[in-house]
Amino acid sequence: MSTYFARERIIDALASLDLALSQLTDPADRQHIQTALAALEVVSLRLDALPPAESLGALSALLLTVQAEWGVDAADIKSDRREQPIAEARQVWCWLARHATPSSLPRIGRYIDRDHTTVKHAVAQVERRRQADAAFARRLDRLKRRADKRLTQREETGYA
């Protein structure tokens, strides 16, 4: 369910509960409705804190780009697995997400269930290796071009 759709459903539910509350006379029933209203308002605030759907779409597109280039399944990149090829692909994805999108370190980290400091470390590791290894730097440049092309196509087709 999209964030927009979820927000709309919550707004509808809030309006319905508010109407029901105005029609009730039993204090116990009123208390139940007021509790439900408070819970929906909390959910609504949490939805407002979510990143825009377009940035999540861009992060997903980058995940698929890294998957294709590194040959590591996207689910593994997001997993807790620490095998070298998976960890490297995850670090590269963090670097790419940081350089190809306006997403913040915390947003990037949340997408793969990591802390922002882990993302920061991954970006720094990739940068160090990029400086020391010309072949790796060329591979990253190729990956960045592919990612930029994919993101541009998403924008042009309205899937940003």
N, C-alpha and C positions, 0 to 999 in steps of 0.2 A: 504494500500500500504506500502510495506517495505521501510525503509529508504534507503537501497541500491538501490531499484528500482527507488525511487523518485530521488535520486542523478543521476542515469543513464539518466533518462528522462530530467533532467535539463541540464546535460552536452550536450545531443543531441540538446536540444532547444537552448542552447548558441551557439553551432556550426552552427546551421541553421540560427540564427539571425545574427551571424557574417558574414556568407556568403552573406545573403541578404543585409546587410549593405554595403559590398564591391561592390555590383552590382547596388546600387541606385545612382542616380544623383541629384534628387530633395532634397534640404536641409530640407524641412519639413518632408519628409519621413525618411530621415536619422535621424532626431531628435527623431521620434517615435521609431525607432529601437534602438537607443542608450538608450532611456528611458527604453525600455523593457529589454535590456541587463543589465542595472544597477539593475533593479528589480530582475531579475533572479540571479544575482550575490549575492544580499542580501539574497535571499531565500537559495541559496547554502551555504552561510556562516551560516545561521540559522540551516540548516540540519546538518552541521558539528558539531554544538554545542549540538545536541541531543545525549542522551545516547545511547550506543550500543543496538541493538535490543535484544541481549541475556540477558542483565540486566533487561530490561523491561519484558522479558519472565519469568525470575526468580521472579520478583516482582509479576507478575500475578499468578504464581504457588503458591507463598506464600499466596496470597490473597485467593485462593481457599482452601488452607490448613486451614487457620484461619476460613473461612466460614464453613468448615466441622466440626471443633472442637468446635467452639463457637455457631454455629447454626444461624449466622447472614448473611444475603445475602451480597455478595461481593459489589453490587451496593450501599447498605446502608453503608458499611464500607467507601466507597469513597464519600459518600454524606455529606451534611451539618447537617444531623440529629444528635441530641445530647442526645437521650434517653440512659440511662445507659448501657444496653447491647450492643448497637451499639458503643458508645464511648469507652467502655472497649475493644471490639473487634478491633477497630481502633488502640487503644494504643498498644494492643498486637501485631497487625500486624506491627506497627512501630518498636517495640522492635525486633520482629523476622526478619524483613527486615534488621535491623542494625546488628544483630548477625549472620545471615545466608548468607548474601551477602556482597560483597565489596562496595555496593552502599553508596554514601555519604548522609549525612542528607538532603542537598538540592535536590538531585535526588529522594530520598524517598518521600520528601515532594511534589515535583512536580507531582509524580505519583498519589497522592491522593488530589492534589490541595490544599496543605497546605504549610506554611512557614517552613523553616528548624528549627526555634526555637520551633515550635509546635511539630515537630517530636522529638526534643531533650527533651522537657518536657514530652512527652509520654513515651519515653524510660526510663527516670528517674522515672516516676510514677510506671511503671511496675517493675523496679528494686527494688524500695522501698517496693512495695507490695510483691514481690518475697522473700525479706529478712524477712518480717514479717509474712508471711502466707505459711506454709509448704505445704498445699494442693494445693495452687496456684502455688508454685514452682514446685511441681511434675507435675502439668498439663502443665506448660510451658516446662518442660524437655521433656515430652511426645510429645508436639507440635513440639519442636525443632528437635527431632529425626525423626518425620514424615516429617518435612520440609526438613531435610538433605537427607532423603531417596528419596523424590520426586525430589529434585534438582540433586542428583546423577543419578537418572534414566533419567532425562532430558539430562544430559551430555552424558551418555552412549548411548542414542538413537539419539544424534545429535540435540536435541531441546533446547540446552542451550541458 
